[in-house]
Amino acid sequence: MENELTVARFIEVRRKLGCTQVEFAKLLGVSNTTADLERGKTKLSGRVVAELLKQFKINPLWLFGNSEQQYLETSNMSVIPKMITVDSSGNENMVLVNAKAAAGYPQNIQDVSWYKQLPAFDFPIPEFRNATYRGFQVEGDSMLPNLKPGEWVLAKAIEHIDDVSPNKIYVVVLEDAVLVKKIERLPKSNNITLISLNESYPPYGIKPFQIQELWQVNSKITFGVDATTEKGLLRQLQESMEDLKRQLGK
């Protein structure tokens, strides 16, 4: 039988992560479910303890009741940038990640040599000072009408997942993808919902630990700006309707 405190702390970790017993078993490489572990029928193996440490920074001494420090790193839920670049003057550069580069971004998130291939520049505008910014190219139409495919968003680094706002758009760097979405966190829930502005894309849920980095979008670079106003569009529509009426009248 496993120690009651160890079992309780194991359950606490799973619930904080918002995982079911089946989901947690899959993450830890346990067959089917963690139910037997949570009933104390099966002892925690060294492999499970190692996975808890590797994936979630859980202190093994805390798990077995020999320490009150749960995490070996206090930044357990930290989503700060894993890498920044600076210019010759020591100022932070704004790195640009295009749609093609985004495919490899999660896997190379701490690779210095990989970052060197990305364009980077210093943006001498006051609004982009005193914070870390990164540019990401929008891929797909899931954020229409606010963001069009091919546009660029300039986003500020977020330090902690608790800092998210439901009224902002974020670049969410997962373990295998870079997404531009709204974020919703339900009260008393660790689950996170990613929401598209284009309603043809359904929302879907993720777990907090799946997020590697989080960037809050605060501006965008758009292309093809013209002088057509809303009134101009309305006038074009009215002219089209009049033309259609004339055609039908003939």
Backbone as JSON, one array per atom type, in Angstrom:
{
  "sequence": "MENELTVARFIEVRRKLGCTQVEFAKLLGVSNTTADLERGKTKLSGRVVAELLKQFKINPLWLFGNSEQQYLETSNMSVIPKMITVDSSGNENMVLVNAKAAAGYPQNIQDVSWYKQLPAFDFPIPEFRNATYRGFQVEGDSMLPNLKPGEWVLAKAIEHIDDVSPNKIYVVVLEDAVLVKKIERLPKSNNITLISLNESYPPYGIKPFQIQELWQVNSKITFGVDATTEKGLLRQLQESMEDLKRQLGK",
  "N": [[0.86, -1.2, 0.0], [0.45, 2.26, -0.76], [1.73, 5.19, 0.87], [-0.57, 7.27, 2.62], [-0.41, 10.11, 2.57], [1.26, 10.53, 0.39], [-0.34, 9.53, -1.66], [-2.47, 11.34, -1.5], [-1.18, 13.7, -2.22], [-0.36, 13.09, -4.79], [-2.86, 12.9, -6.07], [-3.64, 15.55, -5.71], [-1.83, 16.89, -7.42], [-2.67, 15.94, -9.93], [-5.31, 16.96, -10.05], [-4.87, 19.72, -9.91], [-3.71, 20.1, -12.37], [-5.84, 19.66, -13.95], [-6.51, 17.23, -15.11], [-8.05, 14.13, -16.13], [-8.22, 10.82, -14.67], [-7.53, 8.98, -16.64], [-6.32, 10.61, -18.61], [-4.13, 11.57, -17.15], [-2.74, 9.24, -16.65], [-1.92, 8.59, -19.22], [-0.12, 10.68, -19.75], [1.87, 10.11, -17.9], [2.75, 7.66, -18.64], [1.5, 5.44, -17.64], [-0.42, 2.44, -17.53], [-3.59, 2.61, -18.87], [-5.21, 3.91, -16.55], [-4.98, 6.05, -13.61], [-6.22, 5.13, -11.4], [-5.74, 2.91, -9.62], [-3.36, 3.72, -8.45], [-4.26, 5.96, -7.09], [-5.94, 4.88, -5.28], [-4.22, 3.75, -3.61], [-3.46, 1.18, -4.06], [-1.46, 0.48, -5.8], [2.02, 1.07, -5.78], [3.86, 4.1, -6.24], [5.94, 4.15, -8.96], [9.47, 4.46, -9.68], [9.74, 5.46, -12.23], [7.35, 6.88, -12.68], [7.55, 8.86, -10.72], [9.81, 10.14, -11.7], [8.8, 11.15, -14.11], [6.89, 12.96, -13.16], [8.58, 14.82, -12.03], [10.12, 15.59, -14.26], [8.2, 16.56, -16.17], [6.47, 18.27, -14.73], [7.84, 19.49, -12.72], [7.64, 18.52, -10.11], [8.58, 18.12, -6.81], [10.21, 15.33, -5.62], [10.7, 14.81, -2.89], [8.73, 16.33, -1.64], [6.49, 14.98, -2.57], [6.67, 12.55, -1.19], [6.32, 13.37, 1.37], [8.46, 14.55, 2.73], [9.19, 17.16, 2.49], [8.11, 20.57, 2.27], [8.15, 21.99, 0.01], [6.7, 22.13, -2.95], [7.32, 22.38, -5.7], [10.3, 22.12, -7.65], [11.09, 24.16, -9.17], [10.06, 27.45, -8.96], [8.76, 28.6, -11.01], [6.7, 27.09, -12.12], [4.27, 27.45, -13.52], [5.07, 29.24, -15.33], [5.25, 31.19, -18.28], [7.07, 32.65, -19.62], [9.26, 34.05, -22.19], [11.48, 31.7, -23.68], [13.82, 32.34, -24.86], [15.69, 35.23, -25.77], [16.86, 37.84, -27.99], [19.52, 40.19, -28.48], [20.67, 43.43, -29.65], [23.75, 45.02, -30.88], [24.03, 47.03, -29.05], [22.96, 46.11, -26.78], [20.23, 46.24, -26.53], [16.99, 44.75, -26.52], [16.02, 42.74, -29.26], [13.31, 42.62, -31.62], [12.11, 39.67, -32.57], [11.12, 38.1, -35.58], [8.7, 35.79, -36.5], [7.84, 33.94, -39.09], [5.15, 32.27, -40.94], [6.13, 29.83, -41.91], [8.42, 29.4, -40.32], [7.17, 29.17, -37.87], [6.26, 26.57, -37.73], [8.41, 25.09, -36.85], [9.01, 26.3, -34.49], [8.09, 25.53, -31.77], [9.64, 23.23, -31.25], [12.22, 24.17, -31.34], [12.56, 26.02, -29.37], [14.41, 26.75, -27.46], [16.8, 26.85, -28.76], [19.65, 28.36, -29.6], [21.1, 28.69, -32.02], [19.11, 28.23, -33.9], [17.44, 30.44, -33.61], [19.04, 32.42, -34.66], [18.68, 32.38, -37.39], [16.37, 33.73, -37.84], [14.78, 36.8, -38.79], [15.47, 39.88, -37.1], [14.91, 42.91, -35.3], [15.29, 46.26, -33.98], [12.7, 48.12, -32.64], [12.1, 51.37, -32.72], [10.03, 52.74, -31.15], [8.18, 54.27, -28.58], [6.08, 52.75, -27.4], [6.91, 50.16, -27.66], [8.91, 49.68, -25.89], [10.62, 48.69, -22.85], [9.65, 46.1, -22.48], [9.36, 42.68, -23.62], [9.0, 41.87, -26.95], [7.56, 40.12, -29.73], [7.22, 39.22, -33.15], [4.68, 37.62, -35.02], [3.52, 35.78, -37.8], [0.27, 35.63, -39.11], [-1.52, 32.73, -39.74], [-3.91, 31.14, -41.76], [-7.55, 31.47, -41.46], [-8.86, 31.66, -39.03], [-9.13, 33.75, -37.24], [-10.54, 35.76, -38.4], [-12.96, 38.45, -38.41], [-10.91, 40.12, -37.52], [-8.16, 39.53, -37.81], [-6.32, 38.9, -40.68], [-5.31, 36.27, -42.98], [-1.8, 36.0, -43.41], [-1.19, 38.52, -42.4], [0.73, 40.31, -39.89], [1.22, 39.99, -36.39], [2.16, 41.89, -33.57], [3.41, 41.13, -30.53], [3.38, 41.12, -26.94], [5.41, 39.68, -24.41], [4.11, 37.46, -21.97], [4.27, 36.83, -18.52], [3.08, 35.02, -16.75], [0.53, 32.56, -16.67], [-1.75, 33.25, -15.34], [-2.11, 35.88, -15.89], [-3.66, 36.38, -18.09], [-6.22, 37.88, -20.15], [-9.72, 37.9, -20.9], [-10.46, 39.56, -22.93], [-8.49, 39.98, -24.75], [-6.25, 39.12, -27.51], [-4.15, 36.33, -28.09], [-0.89, 34.95, -28.79], [-0.33, 31.65, -28.71], [1.96, 29.39, -27.71], [2.27, 26.13, -28.06], [3.2, 22.68, -27.31], [3.49, 21.61, -29.78], [2.61, 23.38, -31.71], [1.93, 26.72, -32.96], [-0.39, 29.06, -32.15], [-2.92, 31.54, -32.81], [-5.16, 32.99, -30.76], [-8.13, 33.69, -28.76], [-8.34, 33.52, -25.18], [-9.92, 31.65, -22.69], [-10.63, 31.22, -19.31], [-12.3, 29.29, -17.09], [-13.99, 29.96, -13.97], [-12.72, 28.44, -10.99], [-11.57, 26.32, -12.34], [-8.99, 24.48, -13.91], [-8.76, 24.1, -16.53], [-8.22, 25.34, -19.85], [-9.62, 27.25, -22.44], [-9.33, 27.64, -25.88], [-10.22, 30.07, -28.19], [-11.57, 30.86, -31.34], [-12.13, 33.73, -33.43], [-13.51, 33.55, -35.77], [-16.42, 32.01, -36.26], [-16.81, 29.56, -37.46], [-14.92, 27.88, -36.61], [-14.66, 25.69, -34.02], [-14.37, 26.14, -30.42], [-11.69, 24.85, -28.36], [-10.3, 22.78, -25.75], [-7.39, 22.98, -23.64], [-4.64, 21.97, -21.49], [-3.04, 23.79, -18.82], [-0.24, 23.21, -18.56], [0.53, 22.56, -21.09], [1.22, 24.82, -22.43], [3.93, 26.58, -23.66], [4.95, 29.15, -24.17], [3.55, 32.45, -23.95], [2.05, 35.11, -25.6], [0.85, 38.38, -25.69], [-1.19, 39.92, -27.98], [-0.85, 43.15, -29.25], [-0.8, 44.87, -31.38], [-0.88, 45.13, -35.01], [0.47, 44.38, -38.28], [-0.7, 45.32, -41.28], [-1.76, 44.84, -44.72], [-2.37, 46.14, -48.06], [-3.97, 48.43, -47.71], [-6.64, 50.59, -48.39], [-8.65, 53.4, -49.56], [-11.32, 53.03, -49.3], [-14.38, 53.67, -47.79], [-16.88, 52.95, -45.27], [-19.22, 54.22, -46.04], [-18.68, 54.49, -48.72], [-18.67, 51.84, -49.56], [-21.34, 51.22, -49.07], [-22.58, 52.87, -50.91], [-21.65, 51.72, -53.27], [-22.99, 49.3, -53.11], [-25.66, 50.14, -53.25], [-25.68, 51.23, -55.84], [-25.19, 48.92, -57.3], [-27.53, 47.5, -56.75], [-29.43, 49.2, -57.94], [-28.64, 48.96, -60.58], [-29.19, 46.27, -60.98], [-31.98, 46.31, -60.72], [-32.63, 47.8, -63.0], [-31.82, 46.06, -64.98], [-33.57, 43.94, -64.53], [-35.96, 45.28, -65.08], [-35.8, 45.67, -67.83]],
  "CA": [[0.0, 0.0, 0.0], [1.19, 3.52, -0.8], [1.5, 6.11, 1.97], [-1.78, 8.08, 2.39], [-0.03, 11.47, 2.22], [1.77, 10.48, -0.98], [-1.51, 9.37, -2.54], [-3.22, 12.61, -1.48], [-0.42, 14.68, -2.98], [-0.44, 12.68, -6.19], [-4.19, 13.33, -6.53], [-3.62, 17.01, -5.74], [-1.12, 17.29, -8.64], [-3.54, 15.66, -11.09], [-6.46, 17.87, -10.07], [-4.36, 21.05, -10.24], [-3.45, 20.11, -13.81], [-7.12, 19.54, -14.65], [-6.51, 15.97, -15.88], [-8.78, 12.96, -15.65], [-7.3, 9.72, -14.33], [-7.05, 8.39, -17.89], [-5.4, 11.57, -19.22], [-2.9, 11.64, -16.36], [-2.05, 7.97, -16.89], [-1.27, 8.68, -20.53], [1.02, 11.6, -19.62], [2.9, 9.51, -17.06], [3.14, 6.36, -19.18], [0.87, 4.4, -16.83], [-1.44, 1.72, -18.29], [-5.04, 2.88, -18.79], [-5.74, 4.88, -15.6], [-4.24, 6.17, -12.35], [-7.17, 4.79, -10.33], [-5.1, 2.04, -8.61], [-2.4, 4.55, -7.72], [-4.99, 6.89, -6.23], [-6.56, 4.09, -4.19], [-3.13, 3.23, -2.8], [-3.24, -0.25, -4.35], [-0.19, 0.36, -6.52], [3.01, 2.04, -5.34], [4.41, 4.97, -7.28], [7.22, 3.64, -9.45], [10.49, 5.47, -9.92], [9.5, 6.06, -13.55], [6.27, 7.85, -12.51], [8.12, 9.99, -9.96], [10.71, 10.85, -12.63], [7.96, 11.89, -15.07], [6.32, 14.1, -12.42], [9.66, 15.8, -11.89], [10.53, 16.06, -15.59], [7.14, 17.3, -16.87], [5.73, 19.26, -13.93], [8.75, 20.01, -11.7], [7.19, 18.11, -8.78], [9.67, 17.72, -5.93], [9.96, 13.98, -5.08], [10.68, 14.86, -1.42], [7.39, 16.81, -1.28], [5.55, 13.91, -2.89], [6.73, 11.51, -0.17], [6.08, 13.95, 2.7], [9.7, 14.95, 3.4], [9.45, 18.57, 2.21], [6.92, 21.37, 2.01], [8.36, 22.67, -1.27], [6.07, 21.26, -3.96], [8.0, 22.46, -7.0], [11.72, 22.39, -7.62], [11.2, 25.47, -9.8], [8.87, 28.22, -8.6], [8.13, 29.05, -12.25], [5.99, 25.94, -12.67], [3.26, 27.87, -14.49], [5.65, 30.36, -16.05], [5.19, 31.1, -19.74], [7.95, 33.7, -20.13], [10.03, 33.6, -23.36], [12.62, 30.83, -23.38], [15.01, 32.9, -25.49], [15.59, 36.57, -26.34], [18.09, 38.25, -28.67], [19.82, 41.61, -28.29], [21.54, 44.02, -30.67], [25.11, 45.34, -30.44], [23.96, 47.98, -27.94], [22.37, 45.44, -25.64], [18.78, 46.38, -26.53], [16.29, 43.55, -27.0], [15.48, 42.75, -30.61], [12.01, 41.99, -31.87], [12.29, 38.56, -33.5], [9.95, 37.86, -36.43], [8.49, 34.36, -36.77], [6.85, 33.81, -40.17], [4.31, 31.07, -40.86], [6.97, 28.65, -42.13], [9.26, 29.21, -39.13], [6.31, 28.8, -36.74], [6.11, 25.11, -37.7], [9.51, 24.53, -36.07], [9.25, 27.12, -33.3], [7.98, 24.83, -30.48], [10.71, 22.26, -31.06], [13.51, 24.87, -31.26], [12.26, 27.18, -28.55], [15.59, 27.13, -26.67], [17.97, 26.62, -29.61], [20.25, 29.66, -29.95], [21.46, 28.71, -33.44], [17.89, 28.3, -34.7], [16.97, 31.82, -33.55], [19.9, 33.27, -35.47], [18.22, 32.42, -38.78], [15.16, 34.55, -37.92], [15.03, 38.25, -38.83], [15.22, 40.57, -35.83], [15.23, 44.33, -35.4], [14.9, 47.1, -32.85], [11.58, 48.97, -33.04], [12.31, 52.57, -31.91], [8.77, 53.41, -30.82], [8.04, 54.15, -27.12], [5.13, 51.7, -26.99], [7.56, 48.85, -27.73], [10.03, 49.68, -24.97], [10.41, 48.18, -21.48], [8.99, 44.79, -22.5], [9.83, 41.81, -24.69], [8.0, 41.73, -28.01], [7.88, 39.21, -30.83], [6.28, 39.29, -34.26], [4.25, 36.33, -35.56], [2.67, 35.89, -38.97], [-1.02, 34.95, -38.96], [-1.77, 31.69, -40.74], [-5.29, 30.68, -41.74], [-8.61, 32.48, -41.32], [-9.63, 31.41, -37.8], [-9.31, 34.97, -36.45], [-11.31, 36.75, -39.15], [-12.47, 39.49, -39.32], [-9.89, 40.97, -36.9], [-6.83, 39.24, -38.35], [-6.39, 38.22, -41.98], [-4.15, 35.41, -43.28], [-0.64, 36.7, -43.94], [-0.87, 39.69, -41.59], [1.64, 40.08, -38.77], [0.85, 40.56, -35.1], [3.27, 42.22, -32.67], [2.86, 40.67, -29.26], [4.21, 41.3, -25.75], [5.56, 38.48, -23.61], [3.35, 37.33, -20.72], [5.09, 36.06, -17.59], [2.35, 33.97, -16.04], [-0.74, 32.22, -17.3], [-2.83, 33.92, -14.61], [-2.19, 37.27, -16.35], [-4.43, 36.48, -19.34], [-7.49, 38.6, -20.12], [-10.65, 37.35, -21.89], [-10.72, 40.57, -23.97], [-7.29, 40.13, -25.57], [-5.87, 38.02, -28.4], [-2.83, 35.84, -27.69], [-0.15, 33.92, -29.53], [-0.16, 30.56, -27.76], [2.97, 28.44, -28.19], [2.07, 24.82, -27.43], [4.32, 21.77, -27.49], [3.6, 21.19, -31.18], [1.95, 24.34, -32.61], [1.83, 28.14, -32.59], [-1.76, 29.44, -32.48], [-3.38, 32.87, -32.44], [-6.5, 32.72, -30.23], [-8.57, 34.25, -27.48], [-8.21, 32.53, -24.11], [-10.96, 31.71, -21.66], [-10.42, 30.36, -18.15], [-13.5, 29.24, -16.28], [-13.73, 30.01, -12.53], [-12.54, 27.17, -10.28], [-11.18, 25.28, -13.28], [-7.64, 24.62, -14.44], [-8.81, 23.95, -17.98], [-8.13, 26.56, -20.65], [-10.3, 27.12, -23.73], [-8.83, 28.5, -26.95], [-11.39, 30.48, -28.96], [-11.36, 31.57, -32.6], [-13.14, 34.76, -33.7], [-14.29, 32.99, -36.87], [-17.3, 31.05, -35.58], [-16.8, 28.25, -38.11], [-13.92, 27.08, -35.89], [-15.15, 25.48, -32.65], [-13.36, 26.27, -29.36], [-11.22, 23.57, -27.83], [-9.64, 22.91, -24.47], [-6.03, 22.49, -23.4], [-4.2, 22.04, -20.1], [-2.05, 24.86, -18.66], [1.14, 22.79, -18.72], [0.84, 22.4, -22.51], [1.65, 26.11, -22.97], [5.34, 26.88, -23.44], [5.07, 30.61, -24.13], [2.3, 33.17, -24.18], [2.32, 36.48, -26.06], [-0.38, 39.16, -25.83], [-1.18, 40.74, -29.19], [-1.29, 44.53, -29.0], [-0.85, 45.62, -32.64], [-0.69, 44.28, -36.17], [0.92, 44.97, -39.53], [-1.66, 44.89, -42.31], [-1.36, 45.18, -46.08], [-3.47, 46.42, -48.98], [-4.86, 49.46, -47.18], [-7.18, 51.49, -49.4], [-9.44, 54.53, -49.04], [-12.75, 52.73, -49.33], [-15.03, 53.84, -46.5], [-18.15, 52.23, -45.12], [-20.21, 54.9, -46.88], [-18.36, 54.16, -50.1], [-19.14, 50.47, -49.81], [-22.81, 51.27, -49.11], [-22.93, 53.49, -52.19], [-21.41, 50.72, -54.3], [-24.06, 48.32, -53.0], [-26.88, 50.77, -53.77], [-25.54, 51.32, -57.3], [-25.35, 47.57, -57.83], [-28.95, 47.17, -56.65], [-30.13, 49.97, -58.98], [-28.31, 48.34, -61.86], [-29.94, 45.02, -61.05], [-33.38, 46.67, -60.98], [-32.74, 48.2, -64.4], [-31.7, 44.85, -65.8], [-34.84, 43.21, -64.39], [-37.0, 46.07, -65.74], [-35.7, 45.42, -69.26]],
  "C": [[0.89, 1.25, 0.0], [0.79, 4.39, 0.39], [0.32, 7.04, 1.65], [-1.45, 9.51, 1.96], [0.48, 11.53, 0.78], [0.62, 10.37, -1.98], [-2.27, 10.69, -2.64], [-2.5, 13.66, -2.32], [-0.39, 14.35, -4.47], [-1.77, 13.13, -6.81], [-4.26, 14.84, -6.67], [-2.95, 17.52, -7.02], [-2.03, 17.1, -9.85], [-4.68, 16.66, -11.18], [-6.04, 19.3, -10.41], [-4.13, 21.19, -11.74], [-4.74, 19.98, -14.62], [-7.23, 18.27, -15.48], [-7.46, 14.95, -15.28], [-7.75, 11.88, -15.3], [-6.72, 9.08, -15.59], [-6.03, 9.3, -18.57], [-4.06, 11.61, -18.49], [-2.06, 10.37, -16.55], [-1.28, 8.02, -18.21], [-0.03, 9.56, -20.47], [2.19, 10.95, -18.89], [3.37, 8.16, -17.56], [2.63, 5.2, -18.36], [-0.23, 3.75, -17.66], [-2.84, 2.17, -17.91], [-5.46, 4.02, -17.86], [-4.86, 4.94, -14.35], [-5.1, 5.76, -11.15], [-6.52, 3.94, -9.23], [-4.07, 2.81, -7.8], [-3.11, 5.43, -6.69], [-5.75, 6.17, -5.12], [-5.49, 3.51, -3.27], [-2.83, 1.78, -3.04], [-1.89, -0.49, -4.99], [0.76, 1.44, -6.04], [3.49, 2.87, -6.53], [5.77, 4.44, -7.7], [8.2, 4.8, -9.62], [10.27, 6.19, -11.24], [8.41, 7.13, -13.46], [6.78, 9.08, -11.77], [9.03, 10.82, -10.86], [9.92, 11.68, -13.63], [7.31, 13.11, -14.41], [7.35, 15.21, -12.26], [9.98, 16.43, -13.25], [9.47, 16.98, -16.22], [6.57, 18.45, -16.06], [6.54, 19.84, -12.77], [8.32, 19.66, -10.28], [8.39, 17.57, -7.99], [9.37, 16.34, -5.34], [9.9, 13.97, -3.55], [9.33, 15.35, -0.93], [6.37, 15.7, -1.46], [5.51, 12.85, -1.78], [6.69, 12.07, 1.26], [7.32, 14.42, 3.43], [10.08, 16.4, 3.13], [8.13, 19.28, 1.98], [7.02, 22.15, 0.7], [7.85, 21.77, -2.39], [6.84, 21.22, -5.27], [9.49, 22.72, -6.8], [12.04, 23.69, -8.35], [9.93, 26.23, -9.49], [8.11, 28.68, -9.84], [7.35, 27.93, -12.91], [4.98, 26.32, -13.74], [3.76, 29.05, -15.32], [5.58, 30.13, -17.55], [6.06, 32.19, -20.38], [8.76, 33.16, -21.31], [11.23, 32.75, -22.94], [13.92, 31.39, -23.93], [14.72, 34.33, -25.96], [16.9, 36.87, -27.06], [18.27, 39.75, -28.46], [20.7, 42.11, -29.42], [22.89, 44.37, -30.07], [25.14, 46.31, -29.25], [23.35, 47.37, -26.68], [20.87, 45.6, -25.52], [18.13, 45.12, -27.09], [15.79, 43.76, -28.43], [14.06, 42.22, -30.61], [12.21, 40.93, -32.95], [10.99, 38.36, -34.28], [9.87, 36.38, -36.79], [7.42, 34.25, -37.87], [6.14, 32.47, -40.07], [5.14, 29.8, -41.02], [7.82, 28.35, -40.89], [8.45, 28.75, -37.93], [6.16, 27.29, -36.61], [7.22, 24.47, -36.86], [9.79, 25.25, -34.76], [9.15, 26.33, -31.99], [9.14, 23.88, -30.21], [12.08, 22.92, -30.87], [13.48, 26.06, -30.32], [13.44, 27.64, -27.68], [16.89, 26.94, -27.44], [18.52, 27.96, -30.11], [20.53, 29.74, -31.45], [20.23, 28.82, -34.33], [17.36, 29.74, -34.73], [17.78, 32.74, -34.45], [19.45, 33.37, -36.92], [16.98, 33.3, -38.95], [15.52, 36.02, -37.99], [14.68, 38.88, -37.49], [15.63, 42.03, -35.98], [14.78, 45.04, -34.13], [13.82, 48.07, -33.34], [11.62, 50.24, -32.18], [11.05, 53.39, -31.67], [8.53, 53.2, -29.32], [7.14, 53.01, -26.65], [5.77, 50.3, -26.97], [8.83, 48.81, -26.88], [9.62, 49.04, -23.64], [9.6, 46.89, -21.43], [9.58, 43.99, -23.65], [8.7, 41.59, -25.69], [8.5, 40.75, -29.07], [6.81, 39.35, -31.91], [5.96, 37.9, -34.79], [3.34, 36.57, -36.75], [1.41, 35.05, -38.78], [-1.19, 33.95, -40.11], [-3.22, 31.23, -40.64], [-6.27, 31.8, -41.43], [-9.41, 32.34, -40.04], [-9.88, 32.66, -36.98], [-9.93, 36.1, -37.27], [-12.52, 37.19, -38.32], [-11.31, 40.32, -38.78], [-8.5, 40.79, -37.51], [-6.96, 38.42, -39.63], [-5.17, 37.33, -42.17], [-3.02, 36.23, -43.89], [-0.28, 37.97, -43.19], [0.1, 39.29, -40.47], [1.06, 40.69, -37.5], [2.13, 40.79, -34.3], [2.76, 41.99, -31.25], [3.88, 40.78, -28.13], [4.24, 40.02, -24.92], [4.76, 38.56, -22.32], [4.15, 36.43, -19.78], [4.37, 34.87, -17.0], [0.98, 33.78, -16.65], [-1.93, 32.89, -16.6], [-3.03, 35.37, -15.07], [-3.07, 37.45, -17.59], [-5.75, 37.2, -19.1], [-8.42, 38.03, -21.19], [-10.89, 38.31, -23.07], [-9.53, 40.79, -24.89], [-7.1, 38.92, -26.48], [-4.44, 37.62, -28.04], [-2.22, 34.93, -28.75], [0.19, 32.86, -28.49], [0.82, 29.55, -28.36], [2.8, 27.14, -27.4], [3.3, 23.95, -27.67], [4.54, 21.41, -28.96], [2.98, 22.19, -32.16], [2.05, 25.76, -32.05], [0.47, 28.64, -33.08], [-2.04, 30.88, -32.06], [-4.85, 32.74, -32.04], [-6.85, 33.68, -29.09], [-8.47, 33.13, -26.45], [-9.3, 32.74, -23.07], [-10.6, 30.72, -20.55], [-11.66, 30.41, -17.28], [-13.15, 29.3, -14.8], [-13.65, 28.61, -11.93], [-12.21, 26.02, -11.22], [-9.76, 25.55, -13.77], [-7.62, 24.48, -15.96], [-8.79, 25.31, -18.67], [-8.81, 26.3, -21.99], [-9.72, 28.13, -24.7], [-9.98, 28.79, -27.91], [-10.98, 31.24, -30.21], [-12.45, 32.64, -32.74], [-14.04, 34.34, -34.85], [-15.12, 31.84, -36.31], [-17.38, 29.68, -36.26], [-15.76, 27.32, -37.48], [-14.38, 26.91, -34.45], [-14.03, 25.7, -31.63], [-12.88, 24.89, -28.92], [-10.35, 23.8, -26.61], [-8.24, 22.36, -24.45], [-5.76, 22.56, -21.9], [-3.12, 23.12, -19.97], [-0.62, 24.43, -18.95], [1.52, 22.57, -20.18], [1.37, 23.69, -23.13], [3.11, 26.36, -22.62], [5.59, 28.38, -23.29], [3.72, 31.22, -24.44], [2.63, 34.62, -24.5], [1.0, 37.2, -26.28], [-0.27, 40.1, -27.02], [-1.64, 42.17, -28.85], [-1.29, 45.4, -30.25], [-0.64, 44.65, -33.79], [-0.15, 45.08, -37.34], [0.01, 44.43, -40.62], [-1.21, 45.4, -43.68], [-2.59, 45.49, -46.93], [-4.45, 47.44, -48.45], [-5.34, 50.35, -48.32], [-8.08, 52.53, -48.75], [-10.93, 54.28, -49.05], [-13.33, 52.85, -47.92], [-16.3, 53.02, -46.44], [-19.23, 52.87, -45.98], [-19.97, 54.58, -48.34], [-18.84, 52.77, -50.47], [-20.66, 50.43, -49.92], [-23.28, 51.86, -50.44], [-22.74, 52.5, -53.34], [-22.54, 49.68, -54.3], [-25.37, 48.88, -53.58], [-26.83, 50.87, -55.3], [-25.72, 49.95, -57.94], [-26.82, 47.15, -57.83], [-29.76, 47.91, -57.72], [-29.88, 49.37, -60.36], [-29.07, 47.04, -62.05], [-31.41, 45.27, -61.35], [-33.58, 47.04, -62.45], [-32.69, 46.99, -65.32], [-33.0, 44.04, -65.75], [-35.97, 43.92, -65.11], [-36.99, 45.85, -67.26], [-36.24, 44.04, -69.62]]
}
